[in-house]
C-alpha cells in the first residue's frame, strides 16, 4: 500500500470517527480508494514489464551490432546502424497505438533516435567532413527531426520534448559534417537555435497557458531550459581560456530557471499546471549542490566557509520555502544540500572539536525546530481551535 493510499484511508477513518461521514459513505469511499489503488498498481506493472521488454529489445539490437561489426566495412556499418535505428523507431511508433505500452513506446522511440544520432556521428569513419558523403549524412541528420517531429506533436506530450533535445544534437552533427565551422562556431549556432526555440515556446505558453491547443509545449519548454546547461557548458569550454569561468554562465542559467519557476508558481497564468514546479525546484536544489561547491572552490577559490554559505544557505532558504508551501521533494533536497555543505565544512574547514560542537549544536537546532513544527495531533488540535 502506498503512502498516499494509506493517508487517504486514515483520513476516511478520521472522518467517520468525527461523524463527518456515515458508515455507508465511508465504506463506499474505501472501496473507491481500493479500486483506484489496484488500477494504479496494475498500470504500473504493465508499464514496468513493457519498459523492461523494450530494454531487452534494445540490448538485443546492441548484441546484433556487436556480432555484425567485425564482418562489415565502415560504410556498411553506418548503414546497419541506421537501419537498426529506423527499425526501433518504427516498432516504437507502432507500440504507441496501445495505451498500455506507451511508456515502452517512448523508450523505444528515444532509443531509435539515439541509434540514428550515433549513425550520423559514426559516419565520420566512412566519409570525411565537408565531402559528398559528409554532406549527405549531415543532410540526413537534419532531415530526421524535420520528418519525424511533426508526428510527435500531434500524438502525445512526451516525445516532443525528447525530439527537442535530439533536434539540437542532430543540428550540431549537421553543422559538423556539412560545414567548415569550428567547434566554437557550432556551439554558438546551436545556442542561437535553442534561444529561438525557447522564445517560440514562451509565446505558445503565453497564448495557450492551459495547454488546450499545445499540451506538449510546457514539457518541451522545461526540456529546453535544462538542455541549456549542456550547451552553456560546451560553449563556455570552447570560448573561455580559463575553465574555472565555466561555472559563471551555468550559475546564471540556473538562477534564470529558478526565477522562471518561481514566476510560474506565484505569478504565471492560472491555467498553468503547477504540480511539477515543486519537483523542478527540488531538482534545481540538487543541481546547485555540485554547482555551488564548484563555484566556491574552483571559480572563486574560496574556503569551506564560503561553500557552506552558498550551498548550505540555499538549503536553509529552500527548506523554509518548502515548509511554507508544503513541497515535500524540495524539503528533502534542501535538507540534503544543508547536510552535505555542513559535512564538507566540518571535514575541510574546522578542527575536530569545533566541527563536533558545530554539528551537535546544529542537530539540537533541527530537533528544536522539529518539535516546534508539531505533529499530526497538534495540527488537528489547531484546526479544531480554528473551527
C-alpha positions in Angstrom: 0.0 0.0 0.0 1.4 3.4 -1.0 1.8 6.2 1.4 -0.9 8.2 -0.4 -3.4 5.4 -0.2 -2.7 4.9 3.4 -3.1 8.6 4.2 -6.4 8.6 2.3 -7.7 5.6 4.2 -6.6 7.2 7.5 -8.5 10.4 6.6 -11.6 8.4 5.8 -11.4 6.7 9.2 -11.0 10.1 10.9 -14.0 11.5 9.0 -16.1 8.5 10.1 -14.9 8.8 13.7 -15.6 12.5 13.8 -19.1 11.8 12.2 -18.3 13.9 9.1 -19.5 11.0 7.0 -21.7 8.0 7.9 -20.6 4.3 7.9 -22.1 3.6 4.4 -20.4 6.6 2.8 -17.1 5.7 4.5 -17.3 2.1 3.2 -18.1 3.4 -0.4 -15.1 5.8 -0.2 -12.8 2.9 1.0 -13.9 0.8 -1.9 -13.2 3.6 -4.4 -9.7 4.1 -2.9 -9.0 0.4 -3.0 -10.2 0.1 -6.6 -8.1 3.1 -7.6 -5.0 1.7 -5.9 -5.5 -1.6 -7.6 -5.8 0.0 -11.0 -2.7 2.1 -10.4 -0.7 -1.0 -9.3 -1.8 -2.9 -12.5 -0.9 0.0 -14.7 2.5 0.4 -13.0 3.1 -3.3 -13.5 2.2 -3.0 -17.2 4.5 -0.1 -17.6 7.4 -1.8 -15.9 7.0 -5.0 -17.8 6.6 -3.2 -21.2 9.6 -0.9 -20.5 11.7 -3.9 -19.5 10.7 -5.6 -22.7 11.7 -2.6 -24.7 15.1 -2.6 -22.9 15.6 -6.2 -23.8 14.9 -5.5 -27.4 17.4 -2.6 -27.3 20.0 -4.9 -25.8 19.3 -7.5 -28.5 20.0 -4.8 -31.1 23.3 -3.9 -29.5 24.3 -7.6 -29.4 23.4 -7.9 -33.1 25.6 -4.9 -33.9 28.4 -6.3 -31.8 28.2 -9.6 -33.8 28.0 -8.0 -37.2 30.5 -5.2 -36.6 33.7 -7.1 -37.4 32.2 -8.5 -40.6 31.4 -5.2 -42.2 33.2 -2.2 -43.8 32.8 1.3 -42.4 30.1 2.3 -44.9 28.2 -0.9 -44.3 28.4 -0.4 -40.5 26.9 3.0 -40.9 24.1 1.6 -42.9 23.4 -1.2 -40.4 23.4 1.2 -37.5 20.9 3.5 -39.3 18.7 0.5 -40.3 18.6 -0.6 -36.6 17.6 3.0 -35.6 14.8 3.1 -38.2 13.5 -0.3 -37.2 13.5 0.6 -33.5 11.7 3.9 -34.3 9.0 2.1 -36.4 8.4 -0.5 -33.7 8.2 2.1 -31.0 5.7 4.2 -33.1 3.5 1.1 -33.5 3.6 0.4 -29.8 2.3 3.9 -29.2 -1.1 2.9 -30.6 -1.8 0.8 -27.4 -2.2 2.8 -24.3 -0.7 0.1 -22.0 2.5 0.1 -24.0 3.1 3.8 -24.3 6.0 4.1 -21.8 7.8 1.3 -23.7 6.9 3.1 -27.0 8.5 6.4 -25.7 11.6 4.4 -24.6 11.9 2.6 -28.0 11.5 5.9 -30.0 14.1 7.6 -27.8 16.5 4.7 -28.3 15.8 4.8 -32.1 16.7 8.5 -32.1 19.9 7.6 -30.3 20.8 5.0 -32.9 20.2 7.5 -35.7 22.3 10.1 -34.0 25.0 7.5 -33.5 24.8 6.7 -37.2 25.4 10.3 -38.2 28.3 10.6 -35.8 29.9 7.3 -36.8 29.6 8.1 -40.5 32.8 10.1 -40.0 34.6 6.8 -40.1 33.4 6.2 -43.7 33.2 9.8 -45.1 35.2 12.8 -44.1 33.5 16.1 -43.2 32.6 18.6 -45.9 32.7 15.9 -48.6 29.9 14.5 -50.6 29.4 11.7 -48.1 29.6 14.2 -45.3 27.0 16.5 -46.9 24.7 13.5 -47.4 25.0 12.3 -43.8 24.7 15.9 -42.5 21.6 16.4 -44.6 20.0 13.1 -43.4 20.8 14.0 -39.7 19.0 17.4 -40.3 16.1 15.6 -42.0 15.4 13.3 -39.1 13.7 15.8 -36.8 12.1 17.7 -39.7 10.3 14.5 -40.9 9.6 12.8 -37.6 8.9 15.6 -35.1 5.5 16.8 -36.6 4.0 13.4 -36.0 5.0 13.6 -32.3 3.4 17.0 -31.9 0.1 15.5 -32.8 0.3 12.3 -30.8 1.5 12.9 -27.2 3.1 15.3 -24.8 6.2 13.4 -24.0 8.1 12.8 -27.3 8.1 16.5 -28.5 10.3 17.3 -25.5 12.6 14.3 -26.4 12.7 15.5 -30.1 13.7 19.0 -29.0 16.7 17.7 -27.2 17.7 15.4 -30.1 17.0 18.2 -32.6 19.8 20.2 -31.1 22.2 17.3 -31.3 21.2 16.5 -34.9 21.7 20.1 -35.9 25.1 20.1 -34.3 26.0 17.0 -36.2 24.7 18.6 -39.4 27.0 21.6 -38.9 29.9 19.4 -38.1 29.5 17.1 -41.1 28.4 19.6 -43.8 30.1 22.9 -42.9 33.6 24.1 -42.1 32.6 25.7 -38.8 34.8 25.3 -35.8 33.6 23.6 -32.6 33.1 27.1 -31.1 31.1 28.3 -34.1 28.9 25.2 -34.0 28.3 25.7 -30.2 27.2 29.3 -30.7 24.9 28.3 -33.7 23.2 25.6 -31.6 22.8 28.2 -28.8 21.1 30.5 -31.2 18.7 27.7 -32.2 17.9 26.9 -28.6 17.2 30.6 -27.9 14.8 30.8 -30.8 13.1 27.6 -29.6 12.7 28.9 -26.1 11.3 32.2 -27.3 8.8 30.3 -29.5 7.7 28.1 -26.7 7.3 31.1 -24.4 5.0 32.6 -27.0 3.0 29.3 -27.2 2.7 29.2 -23.4 1.5 32.8 -23.2 -1.1 32.3 -25.9 -2.2 28.9 -24.7 -1.4 28.7 -20.9 -3.9 25.9 -20.3 -2.3 23.7 -23.0 -5.6 23.1 -24.8 -4.0 23.6 -28.3 -0.4 22.8 -27.5 -0.3 20.4 -24.5 3.3 19.4 -25.2 4.6 23.0 -25.0 5.3 23.1 -21.2 7.3 19.8 -21.2 9.3 21.0 -24.3 10.0 24.3 -22.6 11.3 22.6 -19.4 13.5 20.4 -21.6 14.9 23.3 -23.5 15.8 25.1 -20.2 17.7 22.1 -18.9 19.3 21.5 -22.3 20.8 24.9 -21.8 23.1 23.5 -19.1 24.7 21.2 -21.6 25.0 23.9 -24.3 26.3 26.5 -22.0 29.0 24.1 -20.7 30.0 23.3 -24.2 30.1 26.9 -25.4 32.0 28.0 -22.3 34.6 25.3 -22.7 35.1 26.4 -26.3 35.1 30.1 -25.5 36.8 30.8 -22.2 40.6 30.5 -21.8 40.2 29.6 -18.1 37.9 26.6 -17.4 37.1 27.9 -14.0 35.0 30.6 -15.6 32.7 28.0 -17.0 30.6 28.0 -13.8 29.6 31.6 -14.0 27.3 31.3 -17.0 26.0 28.0 -15.6 25.1 29.7 -12.3 23.4 32.5 -14.2 21.4 30.0 -16.2 20.4 28.1 -13.0 19.3 31.4 -11.5 17.2 32.2 -14.6 15.4 28.8 -14.4 14.8 29.4 -10.7 13.3 32.8 -11.4 11.1 31.4 -14.2 9.9 28.6 -11.9 9.0 30.9 -9.1 7.2 33.2 -11.6 5.3 30.2 -12.8 4.2 29.3 -9.3 3.3 32.7 -8.0 2.6 35.0 -11.0 2.1 32.8 -14.0 -1.3 32.3 -15.8 -3.7 30.5 -13.5 -4.2 27.8 -16.1 -0.6 26.7 -16.0 -0.1 23.2 -14.4 1.9 24.0 -11.2 2.1 20.4 -9.9 5.5 19.8 -11.5 7.0 23.1 -10.4 7.7 21.9 -6.9 9.7 19.0 -8.3 11.5 21.4 -10.6 12.6 23.4 -7.6 13.8 20.2 -5.9 15.8 19.3 -9.0 17.3 22.8 -9.1 18.5 22.5 -5.5 20.1 19.1 -6.4 21.9 20.7 -9.3 23.0 23.6 -7.1 24.9 21.3 -4.7 27.7 20.4 -7.2 27.4 23.8 -8.9 27.7 25.7 -5.6 30.8 23.7 -4.4 32.5 24.1 -7.8 31.8 27.8 -7.8 33.1 28.3 -4.3 36.2 26.2 -4.6 37.1 26.4 -8.3 35.8 29.6 -9.7 36.0 31.9 -6.6 38.9 29.9 -5.0 37.2 30.2 -1.7 37.3 28.5 1.7 34.9 25.8 3.0 33.1 28.5 4.8 32.1 30.1 1.5 30.8 26.8 0.3 28.8 26.4 3.5 27.2 29.8 2.9 26.4 29.2 -0.8 25.2 25.6 -0.6 24.0 25.4 3.0 22.4 28.8 2.8 20.5 27.7 -0.3 19.4 24.6 1.6 18.1 26.6 4.5 16.2 29.0 2.2 14.8 26.1 0.2 13.6 24.4 3.4 11.8 27.5 4.7 10.1 27.9 1.3 9.2 24.2 1.2 7.7 24.3 4.7 5.6 27.3 3.9 4.1 25.9 0.7 4.2 22.1 1.7 6.7 21.0 -1.0 8.0 17.6 0.3 10.5 17.0 -2.6 12.0 20.5 -2.1 12.2 20.0 1.6 14.1 16.7 1.2 16.6 18.1 -1.3 17.1 21.3 0.7 18.0 19.4 3.8 20.4 17.2 1.7 22.1 20.4 0.5 22.4 21.7 4.0 23.8 18.4 5.4 26.3 18.0 2.6 27.5 21.6 2.9 27.8 21.2 6.7 29.7 17.9 6.3 32.1 19.4 3.8 32.7 22.4 6.1 33.3 20.1 9.1 35.7 17.9 7.3 37.6 20.5 5.4 37.4 23.8 7.3 37.0 23.2 11.0 39.1 21.4 13.6 37.8 18.2 15.1 36.4 19.7 18.3 35.0 22.7 16.6 33.3 20.5 13.9 31.8 18.3 16.6 30.5 21.2 18.6 29.0 22.9 15.5 27.4 19.6 14.3 25.9 18.9 17.7 24.6 22.5 18.0 23.1 22.2 14.5 21.4 18.9 15.4 19.9 20.5 18.5 18.5 23.4 16.5 17.0 21.0 14.0 15.4 18.9 16.8 14.0 22.1 18.3 12.5 23.3 15.0 11.0 19.8 14.5 9.4 20.0 17.9 8.0 23.5 17.3 6.6 22.4 13.9 4.2 20.0 15.6 2.9 16.6 14.6 -0.4 15.4 13.3 -2.2 15.6 16.7 -1.1 19.2 17.2 -2.1 20.2 13.7 -5.6 18.7 14.2 -5.9 20.5 17.5 -5.0 23.8 15.9 -7.5 23.1 13.1 -10.2 22.3 15.7 -9.5 25.6 17.5 -9.8 27.5 14.2 -13.2 25.8 13.6 
